[in-house]
C-alpha cells in the first residue's frame, strides 16, 4: 500500500473482510491501521483542557479498559453516549498508548472488537506490520449489554417543560423522545433521542449544546442524560420504549 492516509471507510471495509468475511489476510488490515486515523474518547472534564484525559471503559469484571475506535461514529454507536474524541494517525496512536497499564480494545463497525496485546501494540508503534494468522487476533464475542426501559413520568416532566419551548425555537428538531438505558460500563441514565431535518452528528452536536444549557439545574443530583438520534442504532428501542413528548 502507499504511504498516504487511509480513509475510514477503507479501514473499516478491510476490518470486515479480515475478521467477518475471512477473505483477506490480517496483515493488510494492520498495514492500513498504521495509516488511518484512530480515535479515543475524552473525559468530559478534559474537553476544555489542553492536557486531554482519555475516558476509560469498564469491562464486565469491573476492570478499566482502553477503548480505541475506528471512527467517531463507531464510538458513538458503541457507547450510545456523546464523547468528544481525540484522533491520531494509527502509528502515532499506538505510540501514545503502548505504555498504558490497561487492556486495549480496538472497536470497529458492526460490533467487531479486537483485543490488542502488548506485543502487537509495540510492533504497531514501531511501524511494523505483524505477521499474524486470524486466530492470533480473534474478534471478541463480548458486546455492550444495554438494558432499555421506559423512563418514569415524574423524572421526565421537568426536562420536557424546558425542552419543548427550546425545540419549538430550533425548527430543525422534528421530534424528541426519552428512554432509560443502563449498561455494565455506567449506571442508569436518561437518553434523549432527537429526529432532525438533517440527521447527522454535526447537527446533533450543535443542538446538544443548547439542550445542555436548557437542562441546567433540572437533573436530580447524580443523574445523567445523554443525547442520540432516534433513527440511529437504538431505533427499535425508541419505537418500543420511547415516550415522544415533542413532535413538529
C-alpha positions, 0 to 999 in steps of 0.5 A: 500500500502507499504511504498516504492516509487511509480513509475510514471507510477503507479501514473499516471495509478491510476490518470486515473482510479480515475478521467477518468475511475471512477473505483477506489476510490480517496483515493488510488490515494492520498495514492500513491501521498504521495509516488511518486515523484512530480515535479515543474518547475524552473525559468530559472534564478534559474537553476544555483542557489542553492536557486531554484525559482519555475516558476509560471503559469498564469491562464486565469484571469491573476492570478499566479498559482502553477503548480505541475506535475506528471512527467517531461514529463507531464510538458513538454507536458503541457507547450510545453516549456523546464523547468528544474524541481525540484522533491520531494517525494509527502509528502515532496512536499506538505510540501514545498508548503502548505504555498504558497499564490497561487492556486495549480494545480496538472497536470497529463497525458492526460490533467487531472488537479486537483485543490488542496485546502488548506485543502487537501494540509495540510492533504497531508503534514501531511501524511494523506490520505483524505477521499474524494468522486470524486466530492470533487476533480473534474478534471478541464475542463480548458486546455492550449489554444495554438494558432499555426501559421506559423512563418514569413520568415524574423524572421526565416532566421537568426536562420536557417543560424546558425542552419543548419551548427550546425545540419549538425555537430550533425548527430543525428538531422534528421530534424528541423522545426519552428512554432509560438505558443502563449498561455494565460500563455506567449506571442508569441514565436518561437518553434523549433521542432527537429526529432532525431535518438533517440527521447527522452528528454535526447537527446533533452536536450543535443542538446538544449544546443548547439542550445542555444549557436548557437542562441546567439545574433540572437533573436530580443530583447524580443523574445523567442524560445523554443525547442520540438520534432516534433513527440511529442504532437504538431505533427499535428501542425508541419505537418500543420504549420511547415516550415522544413528548415533542413532535413538529 
